[in-house]
């Protein structure tokens, strides 16, 4: 078997069919066959598979029927529309131009699988799921690679605490993570490589870095020499003299420079290890992503993403390693999302101020959490609070209730062609479509898109419930067209449920859980209030309404009787008003 890492003539950069060479080719050895955590375990990741199976059949709860529709035939977003993305490397928004026409290679750093993921993690993967979906909507074929770190100090420490094999423990948390992603409607990546399955690639990359003179060996350890890489710090903007030793590593007097970082760590008592050319041990944290991104996308690809905390040292070190292994290494766009904060402090496990995804979705619907995470631009910090989650839950209930009511009216009617849609409705649809594409193409401004939903939803509600709206010319055609455009956009955003009725019921159940009530409790309260109103005991009637509103249950009176819906609890509404700055 020849050398796995070798620089080649500059041809294509990503493994797209037909077979092409990357600038520096890293081919998988036969023994490194498991590229997925928990699925397709016996299949070797062949080049042609990268774009041959991008469906999400493993996510039965997600309706992706319209996701890949570029809809050039109906005027909905022409393929390869102009897209601007903020590039951490250039510190500005750059026009997106893939290295290979119509193809996109994207690598996103995954979780270290030693515990349940928190909502800071959720923000990362919802952010890049939105980007993945939008790129596909624009007509690109996307090879999306997201890794699992299953070899790490934290994993080893947790495994020792519970008396479990580290690889077994991390595999279990990989599966827990998959469940969280299904709940959040995040599509499966094209590949999900794990560190433990890619030791041959890591060995060969470290060997290439050593051969090129960028690393040195000390007592079975291998360190990258940052002094040998003049461009070190260009992503983060740090000067070499200002850098500290990287995270997850202890200060080591054997280093030539305190900022030097481990490529390979010699084996220690009680830790898992692999035999390597430098003796038994395990890889450093940073080398894994360089090796796996090269294995699946080549040394030059389009997008590398992750949380803002990865800019330094992780991504800075990745750049140094990859360029040291292959001087033509190049990633076009480095993208990073902002933190989720609690009381203006970054949410993290190390600080102990985190909420797991499971904890949040025990009380709030996963789609309410997704909406909350998308309600702030992905690069801005977002502050976690109950009032924000309550607001997102109330908003998403309104969206799905509107569409459910519309669906009921449309049932049994055939969809109309564009010729039958009233001109004012057609203009409103085109405006909404244009606003959507303008906002998303400007660095994924999902918050603007979500705000722009208000007008079409109001139009639908007017046609459903007002006297004037019910007399609208070609009302059924107008409703069908409006519901269709909203459904298409919700699909692209990952907010489209399989059933409006089902998700509305789930939202009600979550509201009851938060209120610590049952459906029967509320029905009894409604009956008591109805009796009080008949007896003209308005004080009691108002008290019942207010008591329910205090725990997030809003009563709605209509000619057909009284119903209820989830709402932001009164105390939180007052808190929200108090926090709103005066104009």
Order of alpha helices (4+ residues) and beta strands (2+ residues): beta-beta-beta-beta-beta-alpha-beta-alpha-alpha-alpha-beta-beta-beta-beta-alpha-beta-alpha-beta-beta-beta-alpha-alpha-beta-alpha-alpha-alpha-alpha-alpha-alpha-alpha-alpha-beta-beta-alpha
